[in-house]
Amino acid sequence: RFGERRAKAERMFSLMDGFLKNDPLSLQKDILNHVEYTMARSRFNFDDFEAYQALAHSVRDRLIERWHDTHVYFKRTKPKRLYFLSLEFLMGRSLTNSVINLGIQDQYAEALNQLGFEFEVLAEQEGDAALGNGGLARLSACQMDSLATLDYPAWGYGLRYEYGLFRQVIVDGFQHEQPDYWLNFGNPWEIERIHVTYEVKFHGTVEEVDMNGKKQKVWVPGEMVEAVAYDNPIPGYGTRNAINLRLWAAKPSNQLNLEAYNTGDYINSIVNRQRAETISNVLYPDDRNHQGKELRLKQQYFFVSASLQDIIRRFKDAHNNFDELPDKVALHLNDTHPSLSIAELMRILVDEEHLDWNKAWDIACKVFSFTTHTVVAEALEKIPVDLLESLLPRHLQIIYDINFKFMEELKKKIGLDYNRLSRMSIVEEGAVKSIRMANLAIVGSHVVNGVSKLHFDTLKTRTLKDFYELWPEKFQYKTNGVTQRRWIVVSNPSLCALISKWLGTEAWIRNADLLTGLRDHIDNTDFHQEWKMVKKVNKMRLAEYIEAMSGVKVSLDAMFDVQVKRIHEYKRQLLNILGIIHRYDCLKNMDKNDRRKVVPRVCIIGGKAAPGYEIAKKIIKLCHAVAEKINNDADIGDLLKLVFIPDYNVSVAELVIAGADLSQHLSTAGHEASGTGTMKFLMNGCLLLATADGSTVEIIEEIGSDNMFVFGAKVQEVAQMREKGSISKVPLQFSRVLRMVRDGYFGHEDYFKSLCDTVEIDNDFYLLGPDFGSYIEAQAAADKAFIEPEKWIKMSILSVAGSGRFSSDRTIQDYAERTWKIDPCRCPL
Ligand code: Z16
């Protein structure tokens, strides 16, 4: 029989053409074949969208080749693997990123030209994969790109939401949310694995049975749902490796429920079955605000259970002793969202694999690591015990057991300090008894990570102080990073070409530290000239988009000043808008001569508000009200424009960031865990106007405060200012512009009242008033620098030159070496 199988394999191999060919002619044939056989369109009659889809399928074929080879290679060499567990991934578009990472962009461009299409035009046909909210989710996507590029044997796991983050539609200046049914026209980037399925259980009871004289807990579930795998290949750049992002979709379980059918209510039982699919239906649109909702908990456990079954099955295929688990598997918890994994792994090891509790716990702690993205303790995720008890009764018991042992150990170390014990307990006894997911994640992990130096200091001294003092060796930080492949190579091709030309190499695309080499040309005027042209090209693209979106014509000579990110009080978009009102007010009161010296500005704001976040929605409306007034003031003309870019997402970011001169990052110091937008702008030669918050502190360290515009209270000052009050620090201009809003200068005064209240002295938690003076000064400094183009260009070059440290490659390498203990595993050519 072995001989037979071998003969069969040999015959199949001989039938293969070898690898797909990438010369333009072969690519054309492949694209046309997909038009005819995949899209079932006539190759003489297809539109741009169909061309995009056929193109995407031909790229997908090439991804699959590498992805297969990579997995065969991993399987053969058996390295320790990393499993990156995250409920959110903001992948954006895949086409351009894929062909660039595969190294066949030029061939495709030529192939398409010969077919009468343009690559860039077809790329615009693709919709975003928006399976996440904001920073945390885009970070996961950047990190997947780095894991693949650096050849790490890693898998990502996530949920395949059918509705991604809502689309933002603006009507009369108000945000409306529309469903993002992104799978409408099929998704060529995923591979449906109808045979990779697992049963996920919910509800039911826990029974105790006798197993060979030992009492054993058995969970008898009340509901079952099936998880189906959808695989998304993630190609590395400059390597053959392509790793996998496996997303789970919920389907009705195939375990027949005979009872229901026998009652004769056939139709209803089918309808009930279908309800299973709701689990992976929709992404929760709140960043940083966790509601104790049953569906959310169900999503979390559905994700955790399917992923762990898959991971344990793969481990058992290759190994037969769980003692080896920590040497072969690293499980990373991206925030607390997947931290039920700790209880689930314990359940598998103890209840199903019959390991002794202590042994299982030892294994679990070695396997898990955890990153928190949160700064303030109040924002940490909690799950009501009632919910957990009904949905996952066995997991609640396990969490209680973990906590009991933890509390006993803690008492031995710190004595009967009941205040501290109750602060550190995984179980919170309060009005609503609940489980503190961060405490569970910390207790069950061997490394706890912060996302910037400043964040780490806050964790140690405030948010997680008790835990830090107990286990200082557990705590680390890895400053976030972003991938230069997406944020320069894909989104800013002109800058990419310019950098490669002046560095004389493309090696920076895999090693961003080389960007420092740009400093060697800092005084070269030819270089400056080309640098200026690149920014101009990108500003033209952005200006066209702005006009198409909002009808506002903007001048390319103006400074493009951008703030794009989720709308939050702590991110202080309101400070930006009040600053714009102040600028407008000054212009109105200026005589004609002085106006001639003013730097024209195009202020661009974009971002989504969580649907239930009223104040954030009012900020969006205020932005529109102010824009309407200013943009229609002929007296002001091009000196000042304000545009709100609707539906900010990854692909809009690619356009906007490349075209920005100045970007704003205004969080009150001590509130942004890291911030990653800064890094994207930095890489695109856009100057930063920012507070010394999150990772900006490290950016200042790297490029120097004289190459950006830093303002505002420092983190140490913030607490004091809140305590003592800081009325004396609130400038008159602030009260004046606030009055303008209150008095209805922009209309809607009733609607804006509660928004104005949030920044009134004594109520101004985020310190907009006290920071206003310093903010206006920083803005003036930016204006001053802009009228000296040489100076501005140098600052811009030095920003890019100093951005290498903020590549996610650096972050990932650090995680690999210090947390996950994994080595590169490079698939041979
Ligand atoms: C999120 O995007 C972040 C934190 C959080 O608790 C939840 C969500 Cl959805 C952000 C941080 O606000 C930001 O500072 C940080 O750069 C980002 O996570 C990635 O670490």
Boltz pocket constraint, residues with backbone or C-beta under 6 A from the ligand:
constraints:
  - pocket:
      binder: B
      contacts: [[A, 133], [A, 134], [A, 135], [A, 136], [A, 137], [A, 139], [A, 286], [A, 287], [A, 288], [A, 373], [A, 374], [A, 375], [A, 451], [A, 480], [A, 671], [A, 672], [A, 673], [A, 674], [A, 675], [A, 676], [A, 694]]
      max_distance: 6.0
